[in-house]
Amino acid sequence: MADLSRRGALGSLLTGAAAAAALPSAAAAEGVGSLPAKAKTGATWTRGVEGQRKADLGDGTFLNPILAGDRPDPSILKDGDDYYMTHSSFDAYPGLLIWHSKDLVNWAPVGPALKTNIGSVWAPELCKHEGRYYLYIPAKFPKNNTSYVIWADKIEGPWSEPIDLKLPGYIDPGHIVDENGERWLFLSGGDRIKLAPDGLSTVGKPEHVYNPWRYPDDWDVEGFSPEGPKVMKKGEYFYMITAVGGTAGPPTGHMVIAARAKSLGGPWENHPKNPLVRTVDNAEKWWSRGHATLVEGSGGEWWTVYHGYENGFWTLGRQTLLAPVTWTKDGWFDIGGGDLAKPIRKPKGGKALPHGMALSDDFSTDKYGVQWNFFDPKPGEQDRISRSGGVLTLKGAGEAPSTGSPLIFVNGDQAYEIECEIEIDPETRAGLILFYDRQLYCGLGFDAKNFVTHQYGIERGRPANPHGSKMLMRLRNNRHIVAFHTSGDGGRTWKRFDRGMEVSGYHHNVRGGFLMLKPGIYAAGKGSARFRNFKYRALD
């Protein structure tokens, strides 16, 4: 499929026909029933395209998250008056979607940087050196992990193919240039390794330079796990911000610590107020907060981006959070914002870009890699997709989502509906799903004679399908309560499918993998499925 330009990505995603699509009201007279009442507690978000939640409250304040949904391990780059950010994309390909902002609160997608499957991508580092952009990428294949680098002369690409840095046993590289102009990667565990001047290979072997601060033994954490080192220079000091305590597990585990040194080789002095960020009570809005990077705002203030799980919504993955930073007279800094449950004054200066993107898709434009991703694709997997005349054709793969690769996307709403018209070839199955990984997913599919119910990652009931090879299908996820509706007459009448589900346990602390429960579509079997007018709508 054609590469997306930055201008094309922003324009088509935000103003295309897909953005204008709207699902029928949940309370309309179509037999879908009413929604359970939502508890009205605390501050709430404004609503953006399709009702998606939006951080900018329009009154000079914002409410976290700045990027809702699975946007973990944020790596942020200040490039003049622009900010760029990317996140762990794990098994989703194309991966490493880059976001653009002018004010640190409103973000618009640019495009994906990584197209070749190198494994599950963890905690990348986005940086710029001597006019060239680099992404340092730890990736895990079964029984193997290493780190790669890709580069581009323009942020929107084209990006190079991955180059193996041959760094087994490490994750979370952080790029920094020392006082002599030499380039380094800081690594998990307090180690570092020198880079060649072009940044495309390593020099020598890793060396240990920092023993991270350790929390008291009686704290409830997942494990020590020092990771995510982000190093920056300000004044006479280098500052290293590190995550410890484990990324998930107990909500009080993950935390942000800091250290400083006048030389990258040390000695490193731990911040006297460590940890600077930590969830201390299960009643807080944001859990497992950590993996921070400091960045200077356009008005001269300082901020930090990090991630956290939303209390009650592990299924949405780790979301991107923004908090203020205050420098103190002794050369240290404090991180504010508390548990981030309340609005915070926006950064000074900077123009607000249109935030987010439409998740509805009339398939008139190419959103592959910007919205849609394959899960752990095989070489050539993108050849399964073709688009023409507002129709997405997806060739079948495997016998079910567990043996194929579905097309899925990240969303960030606690409650939402997706809807699509689906038509299948003989000996083909297709449908709508909520997908964590190949062992844990749910959804509803059909062939010409029967429905197939997906639940707990297995195929269960196969009741008769009265609609044949073509139908409208709707999936509603209302705060983990999942329902399905189908229509065989173009949406004039709808029938609720006789199987409901509860999916609050479809998340990392049950299954592992650090992923989120993503909505999407799939096709399996010998033929192809055709998808028309995919609609997304956030629910109150």
C-alpha positions as CSV (number, residue, x, y, z in Angstrom):
1,M,0.0,0.0,0.0
2,A,1.2,3.5,-0.7
3,D,3.4,5.4,1.8
4,L,1.7,8.1,3.7
5,S,3.0,11.6,3.6
6,R,2.8,13.7,6.8
7,R,0.4,16.2,5.2
8,G,-1.7,13.3,3.7
9,A,-1.8,11.5,7.0
10,L,-3.0,14.5,8.9
11,G,-5.5,15.7,6.3
12,S,-7.1,12.4,5.5
13,L,-7.3,11.2,9.1
14,L,-8.8,14.3,10.5
15,T,-11.1,15.7,7.8
16,G,-11.9,12.7,5.5
17,A,-15.2,11.1,5.0
18,A,-14.4,8.6,7.7
19,A,-14.3,11.4,10.3
20,A,-17.8,12.4,9.5
21,A,-19.2,8.9,9.9
22,A,-21.5,8.6,12.9
23,L,-23.0,5.5,14.5
24,P,-26.7,5.5,15.3
25,S,-27.5,6.6,18.8
26,A,-27.4,3.8,21.4
27,A,-30.9,4.9,22.5
28,A,-32.4,5.0,19.0
29,A,-35.3,2.8,18.2
30,E,-33.3,0.0,16.7
31,G,-33.4,-2.5,19.5
32,V,-29.9,-2.0,20.9
33,G,-31.0,-1.2,24.5
34,S,-29.8,1.6,26.8
35,L,-26.4,2.0,28.4
36,P,-25.7,1.5,32.1
37,A,-25.3,4.8,33.9
38,K,-21.8,6.1,34.2
39,A,-20.6,7.3,37.6
40,K,-20.1,11.0,37.6
41,T,-17.0,11.5,39.7
42,G,-14.2,14.0,39.5
43,A,-13.0,15.9,36.4
44,T,-13.7,14.7,33.0
45,W,-12.4,15.2,29.5
46,T,-13.5,17.2,26.5
47,R,-14.6,15.3,23.5
48,G,-12.8,15.3,20.2
49,V,-13.4,13.6,16.8
50,E,-16.1,10.8,17.1
51,G,-16.5,11.7,20.8
52,Q,-13.0,10.4,21.7
53,R,-11.7,11.8,24.9
54,K,-9.3,14.7,24.6
55,A,-6.9,16.2,27.2
56,D,-7.2,19.9,26.3
57,L,-10.1,21.3,28.3
58,G,-10.2,24.5,26.3
59,D,-9.8,26.8,29.3
60,G,-6.1,26.8,29.6
61,T,-5.9,23.5,31.4
62,F,-5.6,19.8,30.4
63,L,-6.6,16.5,32.0
64,N,-4.4,13.5,31.5
65,P,-3.9,11.3,29.5
66,I,-2.5,13.4,26.7
67,L,-2.6,10.3,24.5
68,A,-5.2,7.8,25.6
69,G,-4.9,4.1,25.0
70,D,-1.8,2.0,24.7
71,R,1.0,4.6,24.2
72,P,3.6,3.3,26.6
73,D,7.3,4.1,27.2
74,P,7.0,7.6,25.6
75,S,10.2,8.9,23.9
76,I,9.9,12.6,23.2
77,L,12.1,14.9,21.1
78,K,12.1,18.7,21.1
79,D,13.1,19.8,17.6
80,G,13.0,23.6,17.5
81,D,9.4,24.6,18.0
82,D,8.2,21.1,17.3
83,Y,7.8,18.1,19.5
84,Y,7.8,14.5,18.2
85,M,7.0,11.4,20.3
86,T,6.8,7.7,19.7
87,H,6.1,4.7,21.9
88,S,6.5,0.9,22.3
89,S,4.6,-0.7,19.5
90,F,5.3,-4.4,20.5
91,D,3.9,-6.8,17.9
92,A,2.0,-4.2,15.9
93,Y,3.3,-3.6,12.4
94,P,3.8,-1.1,10.8
95,G,5.1,0.1,14.1
96,L,6.6,3.1,15.9
97,L,3.9,5.6,15.0
98,I,5.4,9.1,15.4
99,W,3.3,11.9,16.8
100,H,3.7,15.7,16.4
101,S,2.8,18.5,18.8
102,K,3.4,22.2,19.2
103,D,2.1,22.5,22.8
104,L,2.8,19.1,24.4
105,V,-0.9,18.5,25.0
106,N,-2.5,18.2,21.5
107,W,-0.9,15.5,19.2
108,A,-1.4,14.6,15.6
109,P,0.0,11.4,13.9
110,V,2.8,11.8,11.3
111,G,3.3,8.1,10.3
112,P,5.0,4.8,11.2
113,A,8.7,4.5,11.2
114,L,9.2,0.7,11.3
115,K,7.8,-1.6,8.6
116,T,10.1,-4.7,8.9
117,N,9.1,-7.2,11.7
118,I,12.1,-7.4,14.0
119,G,10.0,-8.8,16.9
120,S,8.2,-7.3,19.9
121,V,9.3,-3.7,20.1
122,W,10.0,-2.3,23.6
123,A,10.8,1.3,24.7
124,P,12.4,2.9,21.7
125,E,14.6,6.1,21.8
126,L,13.8,8.9,19.3
127,C,16.6,11.4,19.0
128,K,18.3,13.8,16.5
129,H,22.0,14.3,15.9
130,E,23.7,16.6,13.4
131,G,20.5,17.0,11.4
132,R,19.6,13.3,11.2
133,Y,16.8,11.5,13.1
134,Y,17.5,8.1,14.8
135,L,15.4,5.5,16.5
136,Y,17.1,3.0,18.8
137,I,14.8,0.0,19.1
138,P,15.1,-2.9,21.5
139,A,13.2,-5.9,20.1
140,K,12.4,-9.4,21.3
141,F,12.0,-12.5,19.1
142,P,11.4,-15.8,20.9
143,K,14.7,-16.9,22.6
144,N,16.5,-13.8,21.3
145,N,16.6,-10.1,21.9
146,T,18.8,-7.3,20.7
147,S,18.6,-3.7,19.7
148,Y,18.4,-2.1,16.3
149,V,18.7,1.4,14.9
150,I,16.9,3.1,12.0
151,W,17.4,6.6,10.7
152,A,15.9,9.2,8.4
153,D,16.8,12.7,7.1
154,K,13.1,13.8,7.6
155,I,10.9,12.9,10.5
156,E,8.2,11.7,8.2
157,G,10.7,9.4,6.5
158,P,11.5,7.4,4.6
159,W,13.2,5.5,7.4
160,S,16.0,3.0,6.8
161,E,15.8,-0.7,7.3
162,P,16.8,-1.9,10.8
163,I,20.5,-2.3,11.6
164,D,21.3,-4.9,14.3
165,L,23.5,-3.3,17.0
166,K,24.1,-6.7,18.5
167,L,23.3,-5.9,22.0
168,P,21.8,-9.0,23.6
169,G,20.4,-8.9,27.1
170,Y,19.6,-5.2,27.2
171,I,16.5,-3.1,26.7
172,D,15.5,0.6,26.7
173,P,18.4,2.4,25.1
174,G,18.8,6.1,25.9
175,H,20.9,8.3,23.6
176,I,23.2,11.1,24.8
177,V,26.3,13.0,23.6
178,D,29.1,13.5,26.2
179,E,31.2,16.5,26.9
180,N,33.7,15.4,24.2
181,G,31.1,15.0,21.5
182,E,31.1,11.2,21.6
183,R,27.8,9.4,21.4
184,W,26.6,6.8,23.9
185,L,23.6,4.5,24.6
186,F,22.6,4.1,28.2
187,L,21.0,0.7,28.8
188,S,18.9,-1.1,31.4
189,G,20.7,-2.0,34.6
190,G,22.9,1.1,34.8
191,D,25.2,0.1,31.8
192,R,26.3,2.1,28.8
193,I,28.0,1.5,25.5
194,K,29.7,3.8,23.0
195,L,28.4,4.4,19.6
196,A,30.3,5.0,16.4
197,P,30.2,8.6,15.2
198,D,27.5,7.8,12.6
199,G,25.3,6.2,15.4
200,L,24.8,3.0,13.4
201,S,27.1,0.6,15.3
202,T,28.6,0.2,18.7
203,V,32.2,0.4,19.9
204,G,33.6,-1.9,22.5
205,K,31.5,-3.6,25.1
206,P,28.9,-2.4,27.6
207,E,30.3,-1.0,30.9
208,H,28.5,-0.5,34.2
209,V,28.5,3.1,35.4
210,Y,25.5,3.5,37.7
211,N,24.0,1.6,40.6
212,P,20.3,2.7,40.7
213,W,18.7,3.9,43.9
214,R,16.7,1.1,45.5
215,Y,13.4,1.4,47.4
216,P,12.7,0.1,50.9
217,D,12.3,-3.7,51.0
218,D,8.7,-3.5,52.4
219,W,7.3,-1.7,49.4
220,D,4.9,-3.6,47.2
221,V,6.6,-3.8,43.8
222,E,6.9,-6.2,40.9
223,G,10.7,-6.4,40.9
224,F,13.8,-4.1,40.9
225,S,14.1,-3.9,37.1
226,P,16.1,-0.7,36.6
227,E,15.2,0.3,33.0
228,G,14.3,3.1,30.7
229,P,17.3,5.4,31.3
230,K,16.8,8.8,29.7
231,V,19.9,11.1,29.9
232,M,20.0,14.8,29.3
233,K,22.4,17.7,29.9
234,K,21.4,20.9,31.8
235,G,24.0,23.3,33.1
236,E,27.0,21.6,34.5
237,Y,25.2,18.3,35.1
238,F,24.1,15.3,33.2
239,Y,20.8,14.0,34.6
240,M,19.6,10.4,34.3
241,I,15.9,9.5,34.8
242,T,15.3,5.8,35.4
243,A,12.3,3.5,36.1
244,V,12.5,0.9,38.8
245,G,10.0,-1.3,40.6
246,G,8.6,-3.2,37.5
247,T,6.2,-1.9,34.8
248,A,3.1,-3.7,36.0
249,G,2.2,-6.0,38.9
250,P,1.2,-4.1,42.0
251,P,-0.1,-0.6,41.2
252,T,2.5,0.8,43.6
253,G,5.5,-0.8,42.0
254,H,6.6,1.3,39.0
255,M,8.3,4.6,39.8
256,V,10.6,7.4,38.6
257,I,14.0,8.0,40.1
258,A,16.8,10.4,39.1
259,A,20.6,10.8,39.4
260,R,23.1,13.4,38.2
261,A,26.8,13.5,37.4
262,K,29.3,15.9,35.8
263,S,30.6,13.2,33.5
264,L,28.7,10.4,31.9
265,G,31.1,7.9,33.4
266,G,30.1,9.0,36.9
267,P,30.2,9.1,39.8
268,W,26.4,9.4,39.8
269,E,24.6,11.1,42.7
270,N,21.1,9.9,43.5
271,H,18.3,12.5,43.8
272,P,17.7,13.1,47.6
273,K,13.9,12.9,47.0
274,N,13.8,9.6,45.1
275,P,11.3,8.4,44.0
276,L,10.0,11.5,42.3
277,V,6.9,9.7,40.9
278,R,5.1,6.7,42.4
279,T,1.6,5.5,42.9
280,V,1.2,5.2,46.7
281,D,-2.4,4.1,47.0
282,N,-4.7,1.9,45.0
283,A,-7.4,4.6,45.2
284,E,-5.3,6.9,42.9
285,K,-6.4,7.6,39.3
286,W,-3.2,6.4,37.7
287,W,-1.3,3.2,38.6
288,S,2.2,1.9,37.9
289,R,3.5,5.4,36.9
290,G,7.0,5.5,35.5
291,H,9.4,5.6,32.5
292,A,9.8,9.4,32.4
293,T,11.6,11.8,30.1
294,L,12.2,15.5,30.8
295,V,11.5,18.1,28.1
296,E,11.6,21.9,27.9
297,G,8.3,23.6,26.9
298,S,8.1,26.3,24.3
299,G,7.6,28.9,27.1
300,G,10.7,27.9,29.0
301,E,9.0,25.7,31.5
302,W,10.0,22.1,32.0
303,W,7.7,19.0,31.8
304,T,7.9,15.3,31.9
305,V,6.1,12.6,29.9
306,Y,5.7,9.2,31.4
307,H,3.1,6.4,31.3
308,G,0.6,4.8,33.7
309,Y,-2.3,2.4,33.8
310,E,-5.7,3.9,34.4
311,N,-7.4,2.7,37.5
312,G,-10.0,0.1,36.5
313,F,-8.8,0.0,32.9
314,W,-5.7,-2.2,32.6
315,T,-7.2,-3.3,29.3
316,L,-6.3,0.1,27.7
317,G,-2.6,-0.5,28.3
318,R,-0.2,2.2,29.6
319,Q,-1.3,5.6,28.6
320,T,0.9,8.8,28.0
321,L,0.8,11.3,30.9
322,L,2.2,14.8,31.2
323,A,3.3,16.5,34.4
324,P,5.1,19.8,35.3
325,V,8.7,19.9,36.4
326,T,10.2,22.5,38.7
327,W,14.0,23.1,39.0
328,T,15.3,23.9,42.4
329,K,18.1,26.2,43.5
330,D,20.4,23.2,44.4
331,G,20.3,22.0,40.7
332,W,17.7,19.2,41.3
333,F,14.1,19.1,40.1
334,D,10.7,18.1,41.4
335,I,7.9,16.5,39.4
336,G,4.4,17.8,40.2
337,G,0.8,17.0,39.3
338,G,0.2,14.6,42.2
339,D,-1.7,11.5,41.0
340,L,-2.8,13.5,37.8
341,A,-6.5,13.1,38.6
342,K,-7.1,16.8,38.4
343,P,-6.7,19.4,35.6
344,I,-3.3,21.0,35.2
345,R,-2.4,24.3,33.7
346,K,-1.3,23.9,30.1
347,P,2.3,24.6,29.0
348,K,2.9,28.2,27.9
349,G,3.1,29.0,24.2
350,G,2.8,26.7,21.3
351,K,0.0,26.3,18.9
352,A,-2.6,23.6,19.4
353,L,-2.8,21.1,16.5
354,P,-5.9,19.2,15.8
355,H,-5.7,16.3,18.3
356,G,-5.8,12.6,17.5
357,M,-7.3,11.0,14.5
358,A,-10.6,9.6,13.2
359,L,-10.9,5.9,13.8
360,S,-13.8,5.5,11.5
361,D,-12.6,4.4,8.0
362,D,-14.5,4.5,4.7
363,F,-11.4,2.9,3.1
364,S,-11.1,5.8,0.6
365,T,-7.6,6.6,2.0
366,D,-4.7,4.6,3.2
367,K,-4.5,4.4,7.0
368,Y,-2.3,1.3,7.1
369,G,0.4,1.9,9.8
370,V,-1.3,5.0,11.1
371,Q,-4.5,3.4,12.4
372,W,-4.4,-0.2,11.3
373,N,-1.7,-2.7,12.1
374,F,-1.2,-6.4,11.7
375,F,-0.4,-8.4,14.8
376,D,3.0,-10.1,14.5
377,P,2.8,-10.3,10.7
378,K,4.7,-12.7,8.5
379,P,6.8,-11.4,5.6
380,G,4.4,-10.1,2.9
381,E,1.4,-9.9,5.2
382,Q,0.5,-6.5,3.8
383,D,-0.2,-8.2,0.5
384,R,-3.4,-9.6,2.1
385,I,-4.8,-6.0,1.9
386,S,-6.3,-4.3,-1.1
387,R,-8.5,-1.2,-1.3
388,S,-10.8,-0.1,-4.1
389,G,-14.0,1.9,-4.3
390,G,-14.4,2.3,-0.6
391,V,-13.9,-1.4,0.1
392,L,-11.1,-3.0,2.1
393,T,-10.5,-6.6,0.9
394,L,-8.7,-8.8,3.4
395,K,-7.5,-12.3,2.3
396,G,-8.1,-15.0,4.9
397,A,-5.3,-16.3,7.0
398,G,-5.4,-19.3,9.3
399,E,-8.6,-20.8,10.7
400,A,-9.3,-18.2,13.4
401,P,-7.6,-15.1,15.0
402,S,-5.4,-17.5,16.9
403,T,-3.7,-18.8,13.7
404,G,-3.9,-15.7,11.6
405,S,-3.0,-12.0,11.9
406,P,-5.9,-9.6,12.4
407,L,-6.0,-5.9,11.6
408,I,-6.3,-4.0,14.9
409,F,-5.8,-0.5,16.2
410,V,-5.2,1.5,19.4
411,N,-8.1,3.4,20.9
412,G,-8.4,5.2,24.2
413,D,-12.0,5.3,25.3
414,Q,-13.5,3.5,28.3
415,A,-16.7,2.8,26.3
416,Y,-17.2,2.7,22.5
417,E,-18.9,1.0,19.6
418,I,-17.5,-0.2,16.3
419,E,-19.6,-1.2,13.3
420,C,-18.9,-2.5,9.8
421,E,-20.5,-4.1,6.8
422,I,-18.8,-7.4,6.1
423,E,-19.2,-9.7,3.1
424,I,-17.4,-13.1,2.8
425,D,-16.4,-15.5,0.1
426,P,-17.3,-19.2,0.4
427,E,-15.2,-21.2,2.9
428,T,-14.3,-17.9,4.7
429,R,-15.0,-16.5,8.1
430,A,-14.7,-12.9,9.2
431,G,-15.9,-10.6,12.0
432,L,-15.2,-8.0,14.7
433,I,-12.9,-8.7,17.6
434,L,-11.3,-7.3,20.7
435,F,-7.7,-8.7,20.5
436,Y,-5.0,-8.9,23.2
437,D,-2.9,-11.6,21.6
438,R,-3.4,-15.0,19.8
439,Q,-4.2,-16.7,23.1
440,L,-6.6,-14.1,24.5
441,Y,-9.3,-12.4,22.5
442,C,-13.0,-12.2,22.0
443,G,-15.5,-11.3,19.3
444,L,-18.0,-12.5,16.8
445,G,-17.5,-13.9,13.4
446,F,-19.5,-15.8,10.8
447,D,-19.5,-17.9,7.7
448,A,-22.4,-18.3,5.3
449,K,-24.2,-20.7,7.6
450,N,-23.1,-20.1,11.2
451,F,-21.9,-17.5,13.6
452,V,-18.7,-18.3,15.6
453,T,-18.3,-16.9,19.1
454,H,-14.8,-16.0,20.2
455,Q,-14.3,-15.9,23.9
456,Y,-11.2,-16.4,26.2
457,G,-9.1,-16.9,23.0
458,I,-11.0,-19.9,21.8
459,E,-13.9,-20.6,19.4
460,R,-17.0,-21.6,21.3
461,G,-20.7,-21.6,20.1
462,R,-21.7,-21.8,16.4
463,P,-25.4,-20.8,16.2
464,A,-27.1,-20.5,12.9
465,N,-26.5,-17.4,10.9
466,P,-29.8,-16.1,9.3
467,H,-28.1,-13.4,7.2
468,G,-25.9,-15.5,4.9
469,S,-22.6,-14.2,3.5
470,K,-23.2,-10.4,4.1
471,M,-24.3,-8.5,7.2
472,L,-23.8,-5.3,9.2
473,M,-22.1,-6.2,12.6
474,R,-21.7,-4.0,15.6
475,L,-19.5,-4.6,18.7
476,R,-20.0,-2.5,21.8
477,N,-17.5,-2.4,24.7
478,N,-19.1,-0.5,27.5
479,R,-16.5,-0.4,30.3
480,H,-15.7,-4.1,29.8
481,I,-19.3,-5.2,29.1
482,V,-19.3,-6.5,25.5
483,A,-22.4,-6.9,23.4
484,F,-23.0,-7.6,19.7
485,H,-25.7,-6.7,17.2
486,T,-26.3,-7.8,13.6
487,S,-28.4,-6.6,10.8
488,G,-29.2,-8.3,7.5
489,D,-31.2,-5.5,5.9
490,G,-28.6,-2.7,5.8
491,G,-29.3,-1.4,9.3
492,R,-33.0,-0.9,9.2
493,T,-33.5,-3.5,11.9
494,W,-30.9,-4.9,14.4
495,K,-30.9,-8.1,16.5
496,R,-28.9,-8.5,19.6
497,F,-26.7,-11.5,19.5
498,D,-27.4,-14.0,22.3
499,R,-24.0,-14.0,23.9
500,G,-22.6,-11.2,26.2
501,M,-19.1,-11.0,27.6
502,E,-17.1,-9.3,30.4
503,V,-13.5,-8.6,29.5
504,S,-11.9,-6.6,32.4
505,G,-9.4,-9.5,32.9
506,Y,-8.1,-9.4,29.3
507,H,-4.8,-7.6,30.3
508,H,-1.2,-7.9,31.2
509,N,-1.5,-8.8,34.8
510,V,-3.5,-11.9,33.7
511,R,-1.8,-12.8,30.4
512,G,1.5,-10.9,30.3
513,G,2.9,-9.3,27.2
514,F,2.4,-5.6,28.2
515,L,-0.3,-5.2,25.5
516,M,-3.9,-3.8,25.4
517,L,-7.2,-5.1,24.3
518,K,-7.5,-3.7,20.8
519,P,-10.6,-3.5,18.6
520,G,-10.3,-4.8,15.0
521,I,-11.3,-7.0,12.1
522,Y,-10.2,-10.4,10.9
523,A,-10.6,-12.8,8.0
524,A,-9.8,-16.5,8.1
525,G,-10.2,-19.4,5.8
526,K,-9.6,-20.0,2.0
527,G,-11.2,-16.9,0.6
528,S,-11.4,-13.1,1.3
529,A,-13.7,-10.8,3.2
530,R,-14.8,-7.4,2.1
531,F,-15.2,-4.6,4.7
532,R,-17.2,-1.4,4.0
533,N,-17.8,1.8,6.1
534,F,-16.1,0.9,9.3
535,K,-17.4,3.2,12.1
536,Y,-16.1,4.1,15.5
537,R,-17.9,6.1,18.2
538,A,-17.0,6.8,21.8
539,L,-19.8,6.4,24.3
540,D,-20.4,8.6,27.4
